[in-house]
Amino acid sequence: MLAALLLLAPLRLPAEVPGRGFGLAAACFGCHGTDGVSRGAIPSLAGRSERFLLLALGEYRSGASSGTVMNRIARGYSDEELARLAAWFAGRRE
């Protein structure tokens, strides 16, 4: 009975789960480079300000900024996930 209740209880994660930002950010590595350091025409994300990244992601998600694929990708993330992505990439160094 206790096991069933534990399964039904909402999972509460701490404010910052080690590695959680990496898990979200890994999906970006194919275009923006490993750890957000691009070696091509697509911009690097590593070291950009958290505010800049969050604003850019929000504009892609809302459609205010156009991109080839970023508009569709950004719509798949929640506000919390976008904030975690912005914080994670802002903490990286190019």
Buried (B, 14 or more C-beta within 10 A) or exposed (E): EEEEEEEEEEEEEEEEEEEBBEEBBEEBBEBBBEBBBBEEEBEBBBEBEBEEBBBBBBBBBEEEBEEEEBBEBBEEBEEEBBBBBBBBBBEBEE
